[in-house]
Amino acid sequence: MSPEQCRAARAWLNWSQEELAAKANVSSSTLRDFEARRRIPIANNRAAIQGVLEEAGIEFLFMEGEPLGLCWRSTRAKKPNNVEVTKRRRVRAGQLSKS
């Protein structure tokens, strides 16, 4: 998961950095620094952040090991109550989708 994918996933879920950090049980500074590309969290923290986002219905996309974007998991995945999904969207790392 790249910092851009993390920010995009958090935006889709309408979560603040503090909310995601609390859900992943990592410090706010760890998440803030990761999203700003100031440092890479230790493996446990990075896995915890990604795991929380995946549990919320986010799927991270990669091509040949490089981050490509993200999408909602299949409709079978449980979506959070505060998120309404009208169609499947993909966002490339570093870009925002207006569709």
C-alpha angles and dihedrals in degrees: 000000000000125000089250092053090049093052092046093049091048090050092050089053092044090232125149121228088254092054094050092044091052093047091049092043093235129124120269090236091056091055094040092051092046094051090047091049091239093127142352114243120236113271095260093054094044091050091049092052093047092044093055091050092048091049087054090057104268120137118198116218124213134176119201089343094307122115110256105172140279142267140181114276118245118301088259090070114096111250122208114261094242094056124082117197118198099167140356112270133185126207123194116224109273095018134093121218119220094191 
